[in-house]
């Protein structure tokens, strides 16, 4: 068979996998947005069936055949086909040797674990969850032992969500954050300065909040002709190719800023997905490259853009036309101070922009221990509380508000947390690059977000999964993840918010 | 291979087909309820891919292998497996010999035809659609020529939607209707009596209409835990197995009775789907048996139950608690008269319960001509208008409100219309049977719909596709479709509504 024919067949094979992925995305969205409860079992069965069809195709002999031929002739492949090869090979290597029976047992364990975790959290009883957590770590290690290569298990997990990420990179990254952000936070809390946050809590009609969502989504550049906004308990973004990218939010009458920012956050994810170039539309490259880079876009729109002073200079008056009388005296500065209040919190999902990365840091440190040092899981509450005190100056009154707060571990998601902090750091890094070329503040103050999105599209969005994260980031300014940009960004911003000297 | 093993593999094979059908139903519902326009192409591609996967499985060598073995040992199969064999064999025989290329071309023609038809209707230009209609009939005949057996092409089409239905059955059925309903309609129109329909047109808030929908849906027995109500331009019911049966409606502020009855109608379809017995849940038998019997259930709930006087006796006061001041003087009798106004209409979808079957009858007669007599399609407007005058006493002022009004032919749906009239007739027939066992009016007047649904479930819903329509209907009272029940029902009902002597 000629190389050309092999490439054609390979692409048509991937096309089928990609269509099934798109179908699964639609089913997932349906399941998450009000599908009848009574059909949960049959729905799970159908989704499991499609997932296993996709899995079979990813590790089939046919796939191996393509990968073997293309692997030998990589130098003859164009950039897009080479990327398809790379992405498929990566999945093949991660999955092909894993015993299907073990994957099935791990799935079962995760289903069981989520229920046990929820009960343990509700009953504030970590010991009820501990054996299960131990089993999750053990089975995860067992699964990883079948992988190609001899990387450290936790490095393998980091790589699953962020290709190329290692403990070495994380240690340096979080080391810098620890050295800078912990003292910065202390300076802010010890300064005793408090922002006026009186704007919080003035009720806004849900119908009005829905209008605000559409307004702000369109302003930041989310294309509603290729997307839609629905309502769910937990906001998310889900796509079936760049022309069908959906977001959800949750409205609280007394906290309109909650949905306001969740919309902008999800729009960041969605804009990434919607702006891929034509050559890769509806192929397996038509998706964001990694969890960290995805989060960099949601954080960019939410925080870098949406929580900036110029943004509030731009949006304040227009937003007030949607808001009730209680907001009539609100100024850009009042909003800016309100949405940037620094207040160490026990709970990650309520954390402000400054302290968020500290929550992630302690989770990274604990996960690393779980996979490296053979830590006794029954010690985790103590370890958790010590780190909480050290980094945030708080001690949880119970484990429900401590080590038991997140769903991730029970869902088998280990090695995922770091991508949240990477996302914020990349967002600040991209802002710094952008500033070399344009007056970002002036553009935001004019509401000219399209120029900003065009920059992100050129360097990030358009490429989908064509490059590895390292290649993609490196292409922009010749360097890799660098925590310094993030630290400088946070230091400057929050020194300004709290009127501190930026220097020390 | 033992018979037992064959049956197990056959069932597992069907299970996959059925899961793909369920997936497709969910995708269809998603596509019809607000999925992004911009993704129409990629969505159609994914749905086409799944459809062709299902098609391949239905006519595969593997399927043929099962059918051959099971066909020889039918006497050893239990009722459910035998039904699975029968249903699969029926599909296989209809599809296996059809050239895939021809199916593809027919699909393309249908896509094109819907656009041409819509333009022709908008421009009131039948001649623009005529060549396309001619081609649709010709290609349909061509497709049918590959089928097993030597039945008449139009009989094959009738059988597609209603197993066992033939022109012979239809001729007798419509012949009786023509002889009875046309004179009955003339008596009503010539009597000059007019119902007071002043209740129409008093606006009802859409939010209130949504509440009414949920109220009435639950009252008639639609299980919202295994279903949901959304809003679309054209109401429909769509299911992915008995535990996930969804309905939609459309609200008009000035016509709350429109959504009121569309909800009851779709609930009829949905209740049929939701009430199948456990043995066939989530199998290929977990669906209504035919278009006509499905319509019998929607018409039963909508008309037999919902437009009866006892129903209004029951619901009137409670409904008024949802309605504005303008309805405060409304009585059961006023509602009953309003919703049973007989008024010959040019447009089928606006027809009342009495004249509806006449619209269907003329479409049947014309379809039969198209497939039998080699009628010149350019003559259809004249033929249409003559029949319209003969049966309904009206002449369309243009073809847009005449022969061009329905989407069906452009969508390739030929042989489908008769099932609408069959549905209404079966509904009346079932009512007559039911009356032999219980005081239906008294039950309705008490709102005790559960007893009525239980009867329908016992005789119809629970069996899904286990029996053929003939077998299912025959099991109830030992007879087949009989137009007399329907004629008697319409004659009695509308004689009462218009105060005529029932006898002549």
Interface residues (C-beta under 8 A of the other chain):
Chain A: X16 X19 X22 X23 X26 X27 X29 X30 X34 X35 X36 X37 X38 X39 X41 X42 X43 X45 X46 X49 X50 X223 X224 X225 X226 X227 X228 X240 X241 X243 X244 X245 X246 X282
Chain B: X16 X19 X22 X23 X26 X27 X29 X30 X34 X35 X36 X37 X38 X39 X41 X42 X43 X45 X46 X49 X50 X223 X224 X225 X226 X227 X228 X240 X241 X243 X244 X245 X246 X282
